[in-house]
Amino acid sequence: MLNDFWNDSFLTGIKKTAAADTDRSVPLDIQRRFVISAFAGTAAWWLENGMPYPPELMAESMIKIIQKN
């Protein structure tokens, strides 16, 4: 279920930035898999370590990381 959510979120984000991004040197399916894996791995780490940060901080941090890159 989370994978579907992240996949949908990624596609929504890509649609918003597609017009401005003319460099398609990395195929979208590779980008999508990379981002989803990063989110899933980070969420797993967060849960396995007793949720050391509040959910809001985790969400904001992950969004900032993706927006920077």
C-alpha positions in Angstrom: 0.0 0.0 0.0 2.8 2.4 0.8 4.6 1.5 -2.4 1.4 2.4 -4.4 1.1 5.7 -2.4 4.8 6.6 -3.1 4.4 5.6 -6.8 1.4 7.8 -7.2 3.1 10.7 -5.3 6.2 10.4 -7.5 4.1 10.5 -10.7 2.2 13.5 -9.4 5.5 15.3 -8.7 7.0 14.4 -12.1 3.9 15.7 -13.9 4.4 19.1 -12.1 8.1 19.4 -13.0 8.1 17.7 -16.4 7.6 20.9 -18.4 10.6 22.5 -16.8 12.9 19.5 -16.9 14.3 19.0 -20.4 17.1 16.6 -19.3 15.8 13.1 -19.6 19.1 11.3 -19.3 17.8 9.1 -16.5 14.6 7.3 -17.5 11.6 8.0 -15.3 11.2 4.4 -14.2 14.7 4.4 -12.8 14.1 7.7 -11.0 10.8 6.4 -9.6 12.3 3.2 -8.3 15.2 5.1 -6.7 12.9 7.6 -4.9 10.5 4.9 -3.7 13.4 2.7 -2.4 14.8 5.7 -0.6 11.5 6.5 1.1 10.8 2.8 2.0 14.3 2.3 3.4 14.1 5.5 5.4 10.7 4.7 6.8 11.9 1.2 7.7 14.9 2.6 9.5 12.7 5.1 11.3 10.3 2.4 12.5 13.0 -0.1 13.4 14.7 2.6 15.6 11.7 3.4 17.6 10.7 6.5 15.6 13.4 8.8 17.0 11.9 11.8 15.2 8.3 13.0 15.0 6.4 12.0 11.9 6.1 15.6 10.8 9.8 16.1 10.9 10.4 12.9 8.9 8.0 13.9 6.2 9.4 17.5 6.0 12.9 16.2 5.9 12.3 13.6 3.2 10.4 16.2 1.1 13.3 18.7 1.4 15.9 16.1 0.4 13.9 15.2 -2.8 13.2 18.8 -3.7 16.9 19.7 -3.4 17.9 17.0 -5.8 
